[in-house]
Amino acid sequence: MSQRQPAEIGDTIENIDTPALIVDLDAFEHNLDKMAAIAAAAGVRLRPHAKTHKSPTIAHMQIRRGAVGVCCQKVSEAEVMVLNGVADVLVSNQIVGARKLRRLAALARRARIGVCVDNAANVADLGAAATEAGVKLDVLIEVNVMQARCGVAPGSATAELAAVIGRTAGLHFRGLHAYHGKAQHYAGFAERAAAIAEAVEQIRDTLGLIRAQGQDCEIVTGSGTGTFEFEAASGVFNELQVGSYVFMDASYGRILDRGGAPIDVFEQSLFVLATIMSLPAENRMVCDAGLKALSVDSGLPLVVDNEGVEYLAASDEHGSLRLDRTNRSFSLGDKLRLIPGHCDPTVNLYDWFVCVRRGRVEEIWPISARGMLV
């Protein structure tokens, strides 16, 4: 059973039940428009990552602004997108196991489906599933560009795997997936630029080897909200997999631009709305948003519009706050907006986006792919 809707259309923010996931529509739409314009100006494809928002509603808003489709990380996420009319999905992850492979291949009867690989045995299994289903799957090789997670080493190992894909029935070698996730959160501009420059050279050399063996490489995809400007200008990457730009979070708020200031290309549009539920001491209060309301893997949330109020600690259902200095007195029932440390896993805790414009609820969107893990 999904969570009860925390608001009704037309409600003021004060009437929203909490904890609730709030989207500021003005900032959100600015972010959508800004990234679409950046990709168009650079001449690169935009394939936003749906693992951030888990919402076909948002996916279609991105596609209407020029995105070629979306990325997902799980077959179940892809199923939600395809069943809701998204016609081009890349599962930017390795999919292993006969049951999952059958589900993935079945989706290719309804949409264009791509998937990443880094292992020849997985290639064989994908080919068998696609052949059994009577479909063609697009396959991209995940290249390890210093992410040190999944991926084949750049160079000859990638070229050899491309050749294996090229001769496997049911599969179409589409290109390379090269995501340097760690670089997204390097604070310094020069540090991020250097990391992506190294990745670009590794991919450039790898492309040469693949093309020398007579294979086309249509797509080089990757990037993220922290580094998209470097991949877009590289002349090697031709597709951007940005995700968090639609919402932003406290972690992305800590990365810096060329001049050493926090980046301001995108606006914070996602907030957790919380209610003050206890005032146990003059310098301490407690809100109703704890670990089950927001993710703290990338740090504690920030409190918006209340200087001197700091979110100190989270337990299951409580957020402890310290009042160092403030001109405001708080009462039970007061609302606070929190910027989560990491937007993606925070979104996965909710069933609804409560979409607000100028202080009133304008829309409520289901988070249809929430909890899709398999």
N, C-alpha and C positions, 0 to 999 in steps of 0.2 A: 504494500500500500504506500502510495506517495504521501509526502508531507502535505498537510493542509495548506492551502494558499494563505500567505501571511498578510494579504492586503486585498483590497478591491480597487478597480479602476476609479480614479477620482479622489482616493484617500490622500490626505496630507502625510508627510513623513512621520509626524507625531503619532499617527494612527496605525502605522505598520507594526504588526506583531514581530517580535524579535526572538532569537537572532534571524536576520534576513539578509539576503544577498542583493545589494542595490546596484543598479547600473544607471549612471548619470548619462542620459541619452545625448545631450549636447556634446559632451566630451567623447562619448563612444562613437558617434557619427563623425566627429572630427577625425578620430583615429582611423576609421575605415576609409574615409576620403583621402586622408594624407598618404597612407600606405599605397592605395590604388594609384595615386598620382605619381608617387616615387617610382613604383615599378614601371608604369607606362613611360615615364620620362627616360628611364634607364634602358628601356627596350627588353625587359626581362619578364618572364611569366611569374604570376603570383599564385601560389598554392598554399593558402594559410593552413595552419595546423589546428584541426578541430579538437585535439586533445585539450586545448585551452578552454574552449567554451562548451563543448559537448552538445551543441545546439544546431539542429538543421535550420532553424529560423535564422541564426546568425550566419551559417554557411551560405544560405541563399542571398543574404544581404551582401556578403563578400563577392559572390559570383556575379550578382547584378552590377557590381562595380568593376568587373573585369577579371576576377580570379578564374583560372582554368578548372578548378576543382578544389578539393581539400586533401589534407593528409589525415590519417588516423594512425593510432598505435596498436589497436586491437581489432580483430575480426568483428567483434560485437559492436564496436564503434562504427565500423564501416557499414555493417548491416543497418544500423539506425539511419545513417546518412543516405544510403541507397534506397531504403524503403520510404524515405521522405523526399525522394526526387533528386538527390545529388547524383549526377551522371558520370563523374570522373573522380575516383578515389585512389590515392596511393597509400597503402599500408606501409609506412616507413619503418618497418620492423621485420624481424625474422618470424615466420609463422611455422611452427613445428607441431606435428601430430596429425594423424589421419583424419580425425573428426574436424579439426580446424581447417585443414586443407580442403576437405570436401565443401565446407561452408564458404570458404574463400572462392573456390572455383564456381560454386553456384551463383555467387554474386555477379560473376562475369557474364552471366546470361542477361543481366539487367542493366549493367553499367560497365564503363571501362575501369578495370581494376589492375593496379600495379602492386608489387610487393618487393621487399628488399631481401637479398640473400648474402651470405658470406661463406657458404659451404656447399661443395659439390654434391654431397648426399642429399641435402635439402633441395637442390636444383632438380635432382632425379625425382624426388617425391612430389615436388610441385608439378613437374611435367606429367607424371602419372595421373595426378588429380585433375589437371586441366584436360588431358586426353580423355579420361573417363567421362568428364562432364561435357565434352565436345566444345570446349572454349579455348581461347588464347588468353594467357595472362602476360601482362607486361612485367618484366623483371629488371630491377636495378640492383647493381652490386653496391653494398655498403662498404665504403672505403674508410679505414681507420686513419683519420687525419688528426692524430694526437688526442682523440677523445678517450682512447684506451677503454673502450667498452666493447661493443660488437664491431665487426668489420674486418675486411681483408687488408693486408698491407698494400700500400700503393705500389705501382710498378708492375713487374712481371707477374706477380701472384694474381693481381686483379685482371690483367690481360688474359691469363690462362683460364680464369673462371668465366670471363666473357665468352671465350671460345666454347667452353662446355655448354653454356646457356644457348649459344647460337646453334648448336647441333642437337638440342633437346626438343622433341616434339611437344607441342602445346604451349611453348614459351616464346616470347618475343623479347630479345635483349633491347631495352629502351635507353639505358644509360647508367650514370653513377649517382649515388647518394653519398654526399660528403658533408657531414654535420660535425662541426667543432663545438660541442655543447659547452665545454668548459670556458671557451673564449667569450661566450655570451655575457658572462658575469665578471670578467676581468675589469676592474674599475677604471684603469687608465686607458685613454684613447690610443696611445702609442702601443701599449701592450696588446690590445685587441687587434690593431692594424697589423702588427708584426706576426701574430699567430695566424691570421687569415692569409697573409701574404705567403707564409710558408706552406699552408694548406693548398693555396692556389697553384704554387709551383709543383707540388707533388701531383696534383690532379692534371696539370698541363702535361707533365711528362708521361703520366699514365695514359692519357688520351692519345698521345703519339704512338705508344705501343699498341693500343687497341686498333687504331686506324691503320697502322702498318700491317696488321694481319687481315685487313680487308673488311673490318666491321665498322658499321656506323654507330655513333654514340649521340643519340638525339638530345638527351637531357643530361645536364649536370645540375643537380638539385641539392639544396641544403640551406644554410644560413639560419638566422634567428633574429630576434628583436634587438639583440645587443651588437650584432655585426653586419646587418643587412647592407649597409652602405658600402662595405668593402667588397662583398661578393657581387653586388650589383654593378660595381665599377670594374670588376676583374677582367672582363672579356672571356672568362672561362665558365663561370656559373651563369646559367640562363634561366634559373627558376629559384624563387625564394620561398622557404617554408616558415615564414614568420608566424608566430602564434600569439604571444603575450601582448603584442602592440595594441590589441583591441581593448585591453583592460589596464595593463601595467600593474605594478605591485611595488612593495617597499624595496625588494631586492634590485629591480631594475632602476629604481629611483636613486640607487647609490652609484651607478656607473656614470662616467664623466665624458664630456665632449672634448673637442680639440683644445678648447681654452681652459679646461679644468673645472668647468661648471657642470652641475647635473644636467643630463640631456633633457631637452624640453620639446623634442619633435612631437611626442605624443602626450596626451593628458591622462591623468588618473581618472578612470571611469568606473572602476569596481570598488565597492566598499562593503564591509560587513556592518550592518546597523545593529547596535546593541543597546540594551537598557540598563540603567543604573538600578541595581537590585538591593544594594546594601551600602550603608554609610557608617562603618564601624569605628572610624576615627577621623579626626580633623584633617589629617593628611593622607587618608586612604579611603578608597571606595572599591566596590566590586560590581562588575557588569556580568551579563548573562551569556557572554561569548567566550568560551574556553576552547579546549582542544577539539571538541566535537563541532565547533563552529568555524574554525579557521586553522590553516596549516602553519606550523611554526618551524618547518624544516629549514627555511631560509631566514629565520629570525622572527622576533616577535612583531606584532602589528604596530603601526603608528596611529596615534590619535590625531584626528583632523580637527582643525579650527579651535583647539583648546590648548594654547601655549601653557607649558608647565604641568600638563597631565601626561604621565608616562605609563604605558602598559608594562607592568613588571613581570607577571608570571601568569601562566595558564594551567589550570587543572581541567578535569573533564568538562564541567559545565560552568566554570567560573573564570573570569578574567580579573586579576588584581591590578589596581591602578594606584599610582602615587601622585599626589598633588604637591608639587614643589613650589610653584608660584602660579597664581591665577587670580584674576579679578572677578571670577565668576563663582558663585556659590551653587552647589548642586543639590538637587532634591531627588528623592526616590521617583523612578519613572522617567527621568530625563534620558534623552537619547544621545548616543555617541556614534560618529562614523569612524570606522577603523579601516586602515589600509593594510590588507594582509601581506605577510612577508612573501608568499608565493601564491600567485593567482590560480594556477592549474589545479593543484590538489584541494584548494579551498572551494573552487567551483564544484568539485566532485562530492562535496558534503551536502549539497542542496538540490532540491527538486525544481526550484523556481528562480528565475531572475525577476526581481521587482524593478521595473524600468520607470525612472522618475525624470520629469522635466520641470524645472522651476518650482520644485517643492511639492509636486503632486504626482501620484502614480498615473502614468499614461498607458502602460502596457504591462502584461505579465506573461513571460515566456517560459515554457517548460524546458528543463535541462534534460532532454530526452535520452541522452547517452550517459547520464550519470550512473556510475557503478558498473559500467560495461567493462569487465576485466578479462573476458575470455575470447 
